[in-house]
């Protein structure tokens, strides 16, 4: 009887676990677009746009930045604190303290 009870308990736990909602992606939101931008000097920045209105940037030095969407008159603008990513018609600029640190064109 104890074995039957343990089997039923195990079956119930497995059944409940399989009905649980799927775990979210590790980074939180699905990717809706990506782009690699290349500067005139040949440096690259990668932008990963997500459904939660954020962009993750991989800077030329390999570091990453996560920026939320911001108000823009045109193009896609993301900003947090003193950092800003602005992309418009295949050209993008990453600025810190209002000074451009990277400018590049979308690699085709």
C-alpha positions as CSV (number, residue, x, y, z in Angstrom):
1,X,0.0,0.0,0.0
2,X,2.9,2.4,0.9
3,X,4.5,1.7,-2.5
4,X,1.2,2.4,-4.3
5,X,0.9,5.7,-2.4
6,X,4.5,6.7,-3.3
7,X,3.9,5.9,-7.0
8,X,0.7,7.9,-7.0
9,X,2.5,10.9,-5.3
10,X,5.4,10.7,-7.8
11,X,3.0,10.5,-10.8
12,X,1.0,13.5,-9.5
13,X,4.2,15.5,-9.1
14,X,5.4,14.7,-12.6
15,X,1.9,15.5,-14.0
16,X,1.9,18.9,-12.2
17,X,5.4,19.8,-13.4
18,X,4.5,19.0,-17.0
19,X,1.5,21.4,-16.8
20,X,3.5,24.3,-15.5
21,X,4.0,27.3,-17.7
22,X,7.2,27.1,-19.8
23,X,10.1,29.0,-18.3
24,X,10.9,32.4,-19.8
25,X,13.9,32.8,-21.9
26,X,17.1,33.4,-20.0
27,X,17.2,37.0,-21.1
28,X,13.6,37.7,-20.4
29,X,11.9,38.5,-23.8
30,X,11.9,37.1,-27.3
31,X,14.1,38.6,-29.9
32,X,12.3,40.6,-32.6
33,X,15.3,41.8,-34.6
34,X,19.1,41.9,-34.7
35,X,21.7,44.0,-36.6
36,X,25.4,44.3,-36.9
37,X,26.6,47.9,-37.4
38,X,30.1,48.6,-38.9
39,X,32.0,51.9,-38.4
40,X,34.2,53.6,-41.0
41,X,37.2,52.2,-39.0
42,X,35.8,48.7,-39.2
43,X,34.6,48.3,-35.6
44,X,31.4,46.5,-35.1
45,X,28.4,46.8,-32.7
46,X,25.7,44.2,-32.5
47,X,22.1,45.2,-31.5
48,X,19.5,42.7,-30.3
49,X,16.0,44.2,-30.2
50,X,13.5,42.5,-27.9
51,X,9.7,42.4,-27.6
52,X,9.9,44.1,-24.2
53,X,11.1,47.3,-25.9
54,X,14.8,46.9,-24.9
55,X,17.9,46.6,-26.9
56,X,21.1,44.8,-25.9
57,X,24.2,46.2,-27.5
58,X,27.5,44.4,-27.8
59,X,30.1,47.2,-28.0
60,X,33.4,46.9,-29.9
61,X,35.3,46.0,-26.7
62,X,32.9,43.1,-26.0
63,X,31.0,44.7,-23.2
64,X,27.2,44.8,-23.3
65,X,24.6,47.5,-22.5
66,X,20.9,47.0,-22.0
67,X,18.8,50.1,-22.9
68,X,15.1,50.7,-22.7
69,X,13.2,52.3,-25.6
70,X,12.9,56.1,-25.4
71,X,10.9,58.8,-27.2
72,X,12.1,59.5,-30.7
73,X,11.0,61.8,-33.5
74,X,12.2,59.3,-36.0
75,X,14.1,56.0,-36.0
76,X,14.6,53.7,-33.0
77,X,16.0,55.4,-29.9
78,X,17.0,53.7,-26.7
79,X,18.4,55.5,-23.7
80,X,19.3,55.1,-20.0
81,X,21.1,57.6,-17.9
82,X,24.0,59.1,-20.0
83,X,23.9,56.4,-22.7
84,X,21.9,56.4,-25.9
85,X,21.5,54.2,-29.0
86,X,19.8,55.8,-32.0
87,X,19.2,53.9,-35.2
88,X,17.6,55.4,-38.2
89,X,17.4,54.1,-41.8
90,X,20.3,51.7,-41.3
91,X,22.7,54.1,-39.6
92,X,23.2,54.1,-35.8
93,X,25.1,56.1,-33.2
94,X,26.0,55.1,-29.6
95,X,26.6,58.1,-27.4
96,X,27.8,58.6,-23.8
97,X,27.2,61.9,-22.2
98,X,25.9,63.3,-25.5
99,X,29.2,62.5,-27.3
100,X,29.2,59.9,-30.1
101,X,31.4,56.9,-29.2
102,X,30.3,54.7,-32.2
103,X,28.7,55.5,-35.5
104,X,28.1,52.8,-38.1
105,X,26.0,51.5,-40.9
106,X,23.9,48.3,-40.8
107,X,25.9,45.5,-42.4
108,X,23.9,43.9,-45.3
